[in-house]
Amino acid sequence: MTLNPEHLTRRYHETGDLNPRTVAAFQKAIYAHFRANPRPMPWRETRDPYCILVSEIMLQQTQVERVKVKYAQFLDCFPTPAELAAAPLPDVLRVWQGLGYNRRAIALKRCAGEIMDRFSGRFPSATDELLSLPGIGPYTARAVAAFAFNRAEAFIETNIRTVFIHFFFHGRDRVADREIMPLVAATIDSAAPREWYDALMDYGVLLKERHPNPSRRSAHHSRQSPFKGSNRELRSRMLRALMEQPGLTARDLAERLASEPAALERNLDALQQEGFLERRGGEYVISGEN
């Protein structure tokens, strides 16, 4: 079924509401594409909330194809929250290498620790409990609730945002998520939220292939700064160097990485505060390194 974005936008903004026929037509079009063009993903084949949490954390700002490989490797090494919680941080970071944003790895390990300690190994299913885990924001909590527990929670990510901007904000720029969220809530397939969100995300991928960067029409769009030469790259190189050779001094690191000592010292302090590094005498190691 073909939907007319200009027509849908005009009708929605004239009435401020969606009638049941419009919702049904919208759902039918989204599902039609999804069922005709399935995109197999390993995390779509499980309802294990831990596996789904791992996938959601990995998929933040990382390409899907890279995540597919790392997702399998990570779960081979740490198949349960108990094993991740017990694993030394250096081992976790070594498996995580290549995904970037190492803060996510440490947050995931801390989540596993709290699941074991605070929830006695029971994976929390309530959204407020999920939100209480380290580094888990509203999107991740609601996504896990939907994908793992099939709960009809309204949430927005980049592909979902693309779909609603395309169909209900035709010709508009600077569309805020607060304008989109009522539409997400009004169109959820409450009988099958897990499948519905998979379908929405896949339709968003289709729109990005057909239209030049539709995400720019969001008020929340920002261009990611280049990794090369950034402070993120320096932090990543520092961690990699210490994984390869624990016990380097600040001077060793500065020479090895050809980095300005002041920038390196700032990052050493930050990485210690964030729980990545320990200083032993004048030497640095990944936290938990033997």
Secondary structure, 3 states (H helix, E strand, C coil): CCCCHHHHHHHHHHHCCCCHHHHHHHHHHHHHHHHHCCCCCHHHHCCCHHHHHHHHHHHCCCCHHHHHHHHHHHHHHCCCHHHHHHCCHHHHHHHHCCCCCHHHHHHHHHHHHHHHHCCCCCCCCCHHHHHCCCCCCHHHHHHHHHHHHCCCCCCCCHHHHHHHHHHHCCCCCCECHHHHHHHHHHHCCCCCHHHHHHHHHHHHHHHHHHCCCHHHHECCCCCCCCCCCCHHHHHHHHHHHHHHCCCEEHHHHHHHHCCCHHHHHHHHHHHHHCCCEEEECCEEEECCCC
